[in-house]
Amino acid sequence: MSGSPVMNLFEENDLVKVCAPMVRYSKLAFRSLVRLYGCHLCFTPMIVADSFIKSSKARNNEFTTNKGDRPLIVQFASKDPNDFATAAEMVASYSDGVDLNCGCPQRWAINEGYGVDLLKKPHLIRDLVLQVKNRIPGPYTVSVKLRIMEDLRQSIELCRTLENAGVSFLTVHARTPVQKCQPVNEDALREIKYSIKIPLIANGDVKSLGAAKLLRERTDCDGVMAARGILTNPALFAGHCITPLACVQDWVTISTATTPFQCFHHHLVFMLEKVLPKSERLVFNVMKTKELVLDFLTDYGISYQNDTKECSGYGAIDCDYDHNNESQGSFFKEKLSDYYKDVQMEDYLENLCSLYHM
């Protein structure tokens, strides 16, 4: 055993099942839910490192965890090695590794030098990884999530460079930055896997446990990461074809007291997409209060635990970052308009998503 909870997963399981970093959605309550249904490893949503290290508002809104939230990878967007390493140091006590986002294809991320824009700067990606490796000792992991490039040879070369820099594992979304709904490139995943010795997590089109196993067979990957599939069906990795009512009940129990209504409701909209008939979906999807939602679920036969003591195990712990350099951070400050300054934001990236039509 390596001593790393994350790396031990690859040693203990033929197929490591992973919940993707999804802005707004891969937060503590949802991670707690999917862990009940066969998910081995969870990522946080992507967090902008610059803002995280400089803004208590960003920290409080973007990272929460609890004792049961492990193994956990915190994903950051960063283009500055010192920012990435500093953010990693701040969350190291509350997580098992950090991940660098080199896969986000959104225009705002590219314009800011984040996400797939980093694929054009392999030496910078290497420096970002090395800075964390130099400042945080093992068994804490450092990983990179990336998309493939048009020239697969460049992707393979980058993956080898990162392996030599000491990256713990890689996650590859097998589409190029400009591809959206095209089938994933399984040949590319297989070639990358055979070109490196570290574990490879495959990402893309994992919408059922059968699809996950098939992707494993076709690419020889060590793990599979689900995003939209697990959002629609959090019990995907347990083998359920659609969200079972027990899973919906668990979500309500876990999230009712801790999750803002919009996020609470959005998750249910996704989960019930294939459960409710269209006429009932049309009613449910436009509900505006938690009381209406809970009454609807009760009428539908979905019970839930509303005992404060029972639900308390899913609450967040207080994180002490011991960081005194308090400002908003350049990204946080520049991208939010004056309108947002006086708004109590539950998620500053959610506001960015609306600004950039994400």
Beta strands, then each sheet from edge to edge (+ up, - down):
strand 1: 16-19
strand 2: 41-43
strand 3: 47-48
strand 4: 72-77
strand 5: 97-102
strand 6: 141-147
strand 7: 169-173
strand 8: 200-203
strand 9: 223-226
sheet 1: 3+ 4+ 2+ 1+ 9+ 8+ 7+ 6+ 5+
end
